[in-house]
Amino acid sequence: MRGKILIAGLALSASLGSTAWANESVIKLSKDPNNWVLQNGDYAGHRYSKLDQITTANVGQLKVAWTFSTGVLRGHEGSPLVVGDVMYLATPFPNVVYALNLADEQKIIWKYIPKQDPSVIPVMCCDTVNRGVQYAEGKIFLYQADTTLVALDAKTGKELWKAVNGDPKNAETGTVAPLVAKDKVIVGISGGEYGVRGSLTAYDINTGKKVWRAYSTGPDSEMLLDPEKTLSLGKPIGKDSSLKTWNGDQWKTGGGTTWGYTAYDPDLNLIYYGTGNPSTWNPVQRAKDGKPIDQKWSMTHFARDVDTGVAKWAYQMTPFDEWDYDGVNEPILADIDVKGEKRKVEVHFDRNGFAYTLDRVTGEPLVAEKYDPAVNWATKIDLDKSSPEYGRPVRVKKYSTFANGTDFNTKGICPAALGSKDEQPASYSELTGLFYVPSNHVCMDYEPFKVSYTAGQPFVGATLSMYPGPDKPERMGTFLAWDAGKGKIVWSKPEQFSVWSGALTTAGGVAFYGTLEGYFKAVDQKDGKELFKFKTPSGIIGNVFTYVQGGKQYVGVLSGIGGWAGIGLAAGLTNPNDGLGAVGGYAGLAEYSNLGGSLTVFALP
Amino acid sequence: MRGKILIAGLALSASLGSTAWANESVIKLSKDPNNWVLQNGDYAGHRYSKLDQITTANVGQLKVAWTFSTGVLRGHEGSPLVVGDVMYLATPFPNVVYALNLADEQKIIWKYIPKQDPSVIPVMCCDTVNRGVQYAEGKIFLYQADTTLVALDAKTGKELWKAVNGDPKNAETGTVAPLVAKDKVIVGISGGEYGVRGSLTAYDINTGKKVWRAYSTGPDSEMLLDPEKTLSLGKPIGKDSSLKTWNGDQWKTGGGTTWGYTAYDPDLNLIYYGTGNPSTWNPVQRAKDGKPIDQKWSMTHFARDVDTGVAKWAYQMTPFDEWDYDGVNEPILADIDVKGEKRKVEVHFDRNGFAYTLDRVTGEPLVAEKYDPAVNWATKIDLDKSSPEYGRPVRVKKYSTFANGTDFNTKGICPAALGSKDEQPASYSELTGLFYVPSNHVCMDYEPFKVSYTAGQPFVGATLSMYPGPDKPERMGTFLAWDAGKGKIVWSKPEQFSVWSGALTTAGGVAFYGTLEGYFKAVDQKDGKELFKFKTPSGIIGNVFTYVQGGKQYVGVLSGIGGWAGIGLAAGLTNPNDGLGAVGGYAGLAEYSNLGGSLTVFALP
């Protein structure tokens, strides 16, 4: 019952806000660690729980408390939510939502089965995943594969409203978790491998009416950029910042899709998210007059005003991408010491292999260091404010797929296209002040080929070969602790396959994550020492979460192999070269794991 | 390690046989309780293990040791086998077979994926189930849904031979576990709801060549009946015993399918199995000149000579069936006291609600009593040898769907069509001498309708409404202990839904079973007291098994709702009246359970 008492105090302080926005009640719920009310635990994306019944001393005694089959095969990303005694769980396509009664043997209170045209399945690049529902004010928000956003009555599962955000015929699909801020529910869009033009769209939580949409590319008016007020590297962004960096109207089919987790700072009234790769993957086709050009604002982290959608700032991590290093990885908001000064930062572990610590008020990069020593496409990020290359990566020509040209196979690029980390969210431990990062250790050979755009068709333009990073014994993953103020790895624990599961840290000193083989693991936040492991029914790409029911702390995770790393198993591709090479070194997973979606929930005896 | 020592002695005594038949090595393996080498543990079908690490005293401390997703949804019947350090596991359609290395983190050694035409799915009446593979002499025998019998190399998973036993175009399908006896592998056939003519067929284990086939109906030559030597109720069966009891050539589409578990007595050289309902379910259409006629040998238990297939005896439990009380339930062979005399018996818990104790040498009924007090279609089985009705049920006219006629809805018949027990195998405890029976407590309204035969089309001819038996509070199942010598219930434990999971008893005094809600349960053999329960990912219709690995006893069960009781969930039927009423009272399962095949394996901490 310790958690309950802790929370009472916190909930009080949370209610000191002003108007009755939806996020206020969500914040109140999120400050009660008995709940898991947001996909990442709180709006800052900490994935940290104040619960401390399970500790480094007793976590080795964990046992499985209960299990639940989702009834769906293929990749299970995200996690359920827990609000009071009810758990809300969404599956991959067909995106069934369950409400389970935790106080009564996990009985199914209601089940919502959307009607969706299965023709959306083949245009989902990286499996039929869904990164979870969100909750606010008695409503569950589901973002379906076919881009239908649905508000359900959390009590009954009845539809309150529906809004259609995109068109699957043009390969626009929904995989991302919605975010609720104030009176809005905000969603991105997937389809960067099909030339979809990315956007973020806010709907009214009560009516489903569209309030604003901010595209990732194109005219300022459509991007909701204010040439004077929107900042880039601390300065006004200027007019037509996107249009100027594209070859003709390629921005219209230019990607910059928005499928990672989103964070929210209610004090600054800003939401944070990233944009994906510029389409196509063949950089030669995106160059202008034979020269690289940035393709803004693909590969960018944005901060936007909740009310208007207007960007406060934009920071592009990988201008003129040549490797598919989508900039979508989750922003984590924290107030930490950077070079001796307490800063409001946004930390994210980019696909490109650099961990960025940005000033979240201005978007200026404070720290940017490699979190995988194998990263070789760039030597560093230039943080010299006086440099003309300020904020940009310093590239290594050998690994430039543009310099090497179409139909040239550039070997040994690290990281691989799926990045040093993909969508699997890291955790910020309020206990240690460190970040706990599930990551990939994968390199690739990359060969661009010419491709032309057809709506709804793949617009990839490169074949890959992916393989373990340069270490003995060979391995494809790491779980690591990161000091974001210093830009240093504190400890690093190798894993055979990529760690493609969202991490959780707790006040008990434990960090939890899952592996692609299917192991749920607990390690010591201090040193990464493995304290517990358990083989769940399938490989894990879901995110660990925790809650209290009846006074007892539970920790759970969805297993169900799939996603990009598991696409071979999920879609029945058995050859490493299948899917333009997307299967890669993960073909070996077939020895360990198998399709099947289950929730496994652990507790102390 | 206690099990290992116990076994060494037993294995020695098993090797005292004569010629080197396959069953001898299987018997040797089955006497080592570290293995689970046969679907029902041994050839007698005891489902009893001499392992005693897990006891009534410590079973409450069980925890999940490991789990494995099968990658297949829908109903998971049967169980894996364990031979040494390798587990062999078959899934429902598409009947994937896995070999798992128990000594190395359950890694997949090989995976066999049959190529089958999915058009077989709609002609599987009661879900796409498979009741398990069998092992003998380094081979795994898989009987596919499409009736292909495959021998696989147990080491590599490579196909050794294939034989085709039936034609799915005529709705002949495979669900039953093969039986290996001497140099033969023996399989039945499913499809009683489609007018399939039942048969049992033996193939050479080394070549896949057909050795003999014994039909359930028709001429003596095709049924392998010897008019002089085959016995019925202790007397020669006589000429044309089947043909005489059918209206014209209805026997050609007359059912008597053979889809239950099979037992084997190597000393008597006999195999034991049952035959299903006569087709159609409308008895009026099967009458001759308006009068009931037996439809032999549907609804029959047979003992057949392994070498020739010739029947030693036949005993028909439900002549002229009017309720779909298939006689396929598993024979269990034991030597027990019956009325003060030690007898070689075959015990089985018939769908019709009576538990039969038969002399397994002659087929004569020794004891036949109701194992569910709700049974009302017959008052008793006439066991008076001098009676003209000897061996036959004494019917209650009120519940005669024949007497009431076509298009009349007869109400309140107990048991329902799925019987007081279906295929879920019971266990005979060598510790207590009692039988532990997973059972149904379900009644029905039954309305025959006229139907005509078309090959490959449903030939059912009745609609049902099924509901809980007459008890407060309402419930649909029971787990009970039965004294087969006396024909008495020893204790009876109510369950909300039918207990559709095969039971296991052990030398530790524990009886195990699963429930349709998904609970794996352990009870005391003595009194049925519940000692442990755990919620597996899905409803359980699989059979509990046990084995030793690395000196430690494990107990496991497949979960994966489906089969007849779970067909509503498995096939997406949500209304109790769906499937001609086959869904019935099980519609309530949707509150508890969900599709998904997983193996859950338990051990002491």
Interface residues (C-beta under 8 A of the other chain):
Chain A: K63 V64 W66 T67 F68 S69 T70 G71 L73 Y98 E105 Q106 K107 I108 K111 E517 F534 K535 T536 P537 S538 S559 G560 A590 E591 Y592 S593 N594 L595 G596 G597 S598 L599 T600 P605
Chain B: K63 V64 W66 T67 F68 S69 T70 G71 L73 Y98 E105 Q106 K107 I108 K111 E517 F534 K535 T536 P537 S538 S559 G560 A590 E591 Y592 S593 N594 L595 G596 G597 S598 L599 T600 P605
